[in-house]
Amino acid sequence: MAQASSRRLMEIADALPLSPGMRVLEIGCGPGVLARLIVERMQGEVFVLGIDRSAKAIAVARAKIQHAAYPTALAFREAEAEGFQLAENEAPYDLAVAVRVGALDGRHPEAGRMALRRLRAALTSQARLFIDGGNPLREIPLTGLTD
């Protein structure tokens, strides 16, 4: 199962429209596997912030930073998508990605509406949001949303 999951996350990382210098927000990062794959794929030329509502998942992700190929290109924060806000003086993100996040895949519509408003406020005007469920991703439109 872990191998299938890793292969799927590698396909997702490969499908993202990444470019050097991007700031990427991973929503529902769990232990940080996808965040590390994105940074490795881009050879440290991006910055990825992973957020998750689980304190345990964030603790695991943070513990693994020291073993990452590009540790300064990664950060993790305990936060839920529907309550996420940029920290003071934190630059907005250029791209967001979520895998198996109920607030964004339709399982929790009210949380999804709140999450999309919060995420839009944390992303640049040209940012794009991708979730799993396509081949392997699908894009969620961000137009018309405000905080």
C-alpha positions as CSV (number, residue, x, y, z in Angstrom):
1,M,0.0,0.0,0.0
2,A,2.8,2.5,0.9
3,Q,4.4,1.9,-2.5
4,A,1.2,2.6,-4.4
5,S,0.6,5.7,-2.3
6,S,4.2,6.9,-3.0
7,R,3.8,6.2,-6.7
8,R,0.5,8.2,-6.7
9,L,2.2,11.1,-4.8
10,M,5.1,11.1,-7.3
11,E,2.6,11.3,-10.2
12,I,0.9,14.2,-8.5
13,A,4.2,16.0,-7.8
14,D,5.2,15.5,-11.5
15,A,1.9,16.8,-12.7
16,L,2.1,20.1,-10.8
17,P,3.0,23.2,-13.0
18,L,6.0,24.1,-10.9
19,S,8.7,26.6,-11.7
20,P,11.8,27.8,-9.8
21,G,11.1,30.4,-7.2
22,M,7.5,29.3,-6.5
23,R,5.9,29.3,-3.1
24,V,3.8,26.2,-2.8
25,L,1.1,25.5,-0.1
26,E,0.2,21.9,0.5
27,I,-3.1,21.6,2.3
28,G,-3.5,18.4,4.4
29,C,0.1,17.5,4.2
30,G,0.1,14.7,6.7
31,P,3.7,13.6,7.4
32,G,5.0,15.8,4.5
33,V,5.7,13.2,1.8
34,L,4.3,15.2,-1.1
35,A,6.0,18.4,0.2
36,R,9.4,16.7,0.2
37,L,8.7,15.2,-3.2
38,I,7.9,18.6,-4.6
39,V,11.1,20.2,-3.2
40,E,13.2,17.3,-4.4
41,R,11.7,17.4,-7.9
42,M,12.6,21.1,-8.0
43,Q,16.0,20.6,-6.4
44,G,15.2,23.1,-3.6
45,E,14.3,25.9,-6.1
46,V,10.8,26.2,-4.5
47,F,9.5,26.7,-1.0
48,V,6.8,24.5,0.3
49,L,4.7,25.1,3.4
50,G,2.7,22.1,4.4
51,I,-0.4,22.5,6.7
52,D,-2.4,19.9,8.5
53,R,-5.0,20.0,11.2
54,S,-3.2,17.1,13.0
55,A,-0.6,18.1,15.5
56,K,0.8,14.5,15.3
57,A,1.2,14.7,11.5
58,I,2.9,18.1,11.7
59,A,5.3,16.7,14.4
60,V,6.2,13.8,12.2
61,A,6.7,16.1,9.1
62,R,8.9,18.5,11.1
63,A,11.0,15.7,12.5
64,K,11.7,14.6,8.9
65,I,12.9,18.0,7.7
66,Q,16.4,17.4,9.0
67,H,16.6,14.3,6.7
68,A,15.3,16.1,3.7
69,A,17.5,16.9,0.7
70,Y,16.7,20.6,0.9
71,P,15.6,21.3,4.5
72,T,15.4,25.1,4.2
73,A,12.9,24.8,1.4
74,L,10.3,23.1,3.7
75,A,8.2,24.2,6.6
76,F,5.1,22.8,8.3
77,R,2.4,24.4,10.3
78,E,-0.6,23.0,12.3
79,A,-3.6,24.6,10.6
80,E,-6.9,23.6,9.0
81,A,-7.7,24.8,5.5
82,E,-10.9,26.6,6.6
83,G,-9.0,28.6,9.2
84,F,-5.6,29.2,7.4
85,Q,-4.2,32.7,7.4
86,L,-0.8,34.0,6.4
87,A,1.4,34.9,9.3
88,E,2.5,38.5,9.7
89,N,4.9,39.4,6.8
90,E,4.4,36.0,5.1
91,A,4.4,36.3,1.4
92,P,1.4,34.7,-0.5
93,Y,1.7,31.4,-2.3
94,D,1.8,30.8,-6.0
95,L,0.3,27.4,-6.1
96,A,-1.7,25.2,-3.7
97,V,-2.3,21.5,-3.7
98,A,-4.5,19.2,-1.6
99,V,-4.7,15.4,-1.6
100,R,-7.7,13.7,0.1
101,V,-8.9,16.9,1.8
102,G,-12.6,16.7,2.6
103,A,-13.1,20.4,2.6
104,L,-11.9,20.7,-1.0
105,D,-13.1,17.5,-2.6
106,G,-16.8,18.0,-1.9
107,R,-17.2,15.8,1.2
108,H,-17.7,18.8,3.5
109,P,-19.2,21.6,1.4
110,E,-19.6,24.3,4.1
111,A,-15.9,23.8,5.2
112,G,-15.0,23.9,1.5
113,R,-16.6,27.3,1.0
114,M,-14.7,28.6,4.1
115,A,-11.5,27.0,3.0
116,L,-11.6,28.4,-0.5
117,R,-12.2,31.9,0.8
118,R,-9.2,31.5,3.2
119,L,-7.0,30.0,0.6
120,R,-7.8,32.7,-1.9
121,A,-6.6,35.3,0.6
122,A,-3.3,33.4,1.1
123,L,-2.6,33.0,-2.6
124,T,-1.3,35.4,-5.3
125,S,-3.8,36.8,-7.8
126,Q,-2.4,34.3,-10.4
127,A,-2.2,31.3,-8.1
128,R,-3.7,28.0,-9.0
129,L,-5.3,25.3,-6.7
130,F,-5.1,21.6,-7.6
131,I,-6.7,18.6,-5.8
132,D,-6.5,14.9,-6.5
133,G,-9.3,13.3,-8.4
134,G,-8.3,14.1,-12.0
135,N,-5.6,12.3,-14.0
136,P,-3.9,12.7,-11.5
137,L,-5.1,16.2,-10.6
138,R,-7.9,18.6,-11.2
139,E,-7.9,22.4,-10.9
140,I,-10.3,24.2,-8.6
141,P,-11.2,27.7,-9.9
142,L,-10.4,30.5,-7.5
143,T,-12.0,33.4,-9.3
144,G,-14.6,35.5,-7.6
145,L,-13.6,34.4,-4.0
146,T,-12.7,36.9,-1.3
147,D,-12.0,36.6,2.4
